Amino acid sequence: MFIIDNVLVTDEVIKAQFACNLSACKGACCVEGDGGAPLRREEAELLESMLPQLEPYLRKEGLEAIDAQGSWVEDEDGEPETPLVEGRECAYVTFEGGIAKCGIEKAWEHGAIDFQKPLSCHLYPIRVQPGQPYEVLRYHRWDICSPACQRGEAERIPLYKFVKDALIRAYGEEWYDLLEEAARSKR
């Protein structure tokens, strides 16, 4: 592990090889699991305020779940997360050719909103564990991502490079440059 500013980064974040393979996994990370996507409080508020702009990009089932549960829900620890459709997929998921896609991101791509998607989704498979004095970045291994690990290894793409845009979004370019320096020194 190493520290950059107030962020503790596990070695796996720089050593693991990873590149999403949607044709193989079909976006299972948006469908599987026991809860919605973790949200920051400000993201939960944003989703609530931009719901009218998101509606054209969401499925009927997702809209019904949001109508019944709200634009976000609280997990067992009282933290915000996206609601689920019948306890399964994220309410903001759409399906294209059998592949789960993010309706929020689709709205962003079309310029309907200026919010790309929840940071937890953008960073995945990195999970942020809040803490004092450091938050911790961990690689979340999940068997549904095996095709992404195989692709990452075949294409020699380190996890931290795969999620570069998300890490810059979260911590800034200078922070990311320091991460790259740390990665080079650990080789």
N, C-alpha and C positions, 0 to 999 in steps of 0.2 A: 504494500500500500504506500501511497505517497500523498502529500498535501499540496494543493495549489490554492492559494488564498485561503478561504474557509471551506474548501471542498476536499474531502478525503476520497481518493479514487482508488478502487481496488485494482490490483494488477491485471485481473481478467479483462478489464475494460480496454486495455491496450494489447493484451496477448491473444484474446479470442479473435477468430476469423468469422465474419458474418456478412451476409448480403441477402436481404429478403428475396424469396423466390415465390411470388404470388401464384404462379401457374401450378406450383406443387402444393402449397399450403392452403390456397384459396382464401387467404386473409383470416385464418382461424383465430388469430389473437383478438379479433374484434367480435368473435362469436363464442368462443370457449371461455371457461373460467367461472368463478363464483361471484363476480361483482363487475361493475362498470369500470370505465377508465377513471383513474384518479384525477381529480381536478384541483387546481389551486382555487382559493376563494374568489379571486378576481376573475378567473375563467368561468366559474359557476355564474357569477353575476353577468358576465358578458353573454353567456349562452341564453340566459333569461331575457336580456335586452334585445338580442338579435334573432330571437325565435321567429318573428314575422318574415325576416329575410331568408331564414333557413327552411321554412316550410316547403317551398317548391322543390327542394333538393332531398326531401326525406320521404320514406315510404309511409303508406297509410298506417301500417302496424307500429312504426316508430312514433308517428304523430299521436296515435291513440295511447301509447305507453307514456309519452310526455304529457299528454292531457290528463291522464290518470295519476301520474306520479310527480309531475313537475319537470322542469328542464334539467334538473339535477336532484340527486337524493343524497342522503348521508349514509355512510357505511357504519359498521358496528362501533367504530371509534369516533363517530361524529364528524368524519371528514367527507367532503363532497366528492361525488363520483357521478358518472353518467347513468341514467336509468337504463333498465334492460327491458327487452320485449319478452314477456313470459319467462323471465329468469334466464334468458339465454343471451342473444346478441344485443349489442349496444343499440339503444334507440336511434342513434344517429347514423347507423349503418345502412348502406344501400347495397344492392347486388347487381353486378354487371357480368353477364356471362358466367354466373355461378361463383364469382369472386366477390368477397366482401370488400367494400370501399367505404370511405368516410364521406358522408353527406356534407359535413362541415367543410372538409377540404375541397369538395366539389364546388360549394358555394364560393369559397375563397378563390379557387382557380377561375371562376367566372366573374370575379370582381364584385359579387353581391355583398361580401363582408370583407373586413381587413384582418381577420383572425384566421390563421391557417388551420389549426386544430389544437386540441389540448396538448400541452407540452409533454405529458406522460406518454401520449401516443407517438409524438414526433421523436422522442428519445428511445422508444422501445427498440431493443430489449434491455436497455439500461433503465434501472429503477432508481429513483432518488429517495433515500431514507433521510428524513429530516432529523436533525439532532443538534445538540449544543456541545461544544462550540462549533462542530463541523456537521455539514450534511454529507452523506456518503453516497457515492455513485457505485452501484453494483450491477453486475451482469446477471440478468434473470434468465436462467436456463430453463427451457420448457421443451418437451419432446416434440410439440407441434412445429417447432422452429428447426428441426433437424435438416430439412432441405436448405434452409438459409445458412446453416453452419457448413454444409457440404459445398454450397455455392461459394461462400466466403473463402473456404479453404482452396477450392479449385481456382478462384480468381485472385487469391492472396489479398483479401480486403480486410484489414483490421477493423474490429468493431467500432473503435473510436473514430475511424475515418468514414465508416458507413453512416454514422449519425453526426457527422461534422456540422451540418447546418443546424441541427437541433441543439448541439452543444454551444455553438456560437449564439444561437437565439437565447439560450438559458444563461450563459456566462460571459459572452463577449469574445471578440476576436483575439484580444491580448491573452485572455485566459486560455483559449484554444491553442495559441502559439506556445504557451508554456506547457500545455499537455503534450504537444508534439515533441518539444525538447525532452520532456521526461520519457516519452516513449522511445526516442532515439538513444537515450542514455541507458535504457533497460535492455536493449538488444544484445 
